[in-house]
Amino acid sequence: MTDVLVGGPGAAAPTLVLAHGAGAPMDSPFMTAIAAALARRGVRVARFEFPYMRARRAGAGAGHRPPDRQPVLLDAWREACAKLGASARLVVGGKSMGGRMASLIADEVGAAGLVCLGYPFHPPGRPERTRTAHLEALATPALIVQGSRDPFGDPEDVTGYRLSPAIAIHWIADGDHDLKPRKASGRTHADAIAEAADAVTRFVDGL
């Protein structure tokens, strides 16, 4: 595993470990913006990449390599937790696919908490293909920050799911899968990122 990107307070602080989504790396504009916003609020943030994304970054014809299969992604998460220290001091999570994979190992590794930024409850246009079965019995305290226009799961969809009482959802008004609101809403993407960072900081501080 390559080095992680770490920002925020020193190692004594609880660490929020974030994995990227399926299509963008750990230093994408979204990941960089949310990590910086959290660091400014006193949250120590670590980011890492799955093997397929590291291969894309290395080049050599790997630019269009698809995401790894789920067992590889989960092993990468386990390795990240081992690298960063005691799981009881770690809050795991990530953007979209990265957060979904974190939700699958959170109980296993004994994480202090789980943060999902744009959870992919179902593929766009396929609400019947839910990815929520494991969320019914999740024991780890969790926060899902979701845009109200997210095609992977909007309030109408999510209201009908049976989710663990350990899960809280913070809705970003008019946000899409990147939490970005439309210009007509009168809010900027920076406003939405700040709101998300505030919600995540309150959650981490409360663990």
Summary of the structure (lengths in Angstrom):
residues: 207
radius of gyration: 15.9
end to end distance: 28.2
largest distance: 45.9
contacts: 684
relative contact order: 0.15
helix: 39%
strand: 17%
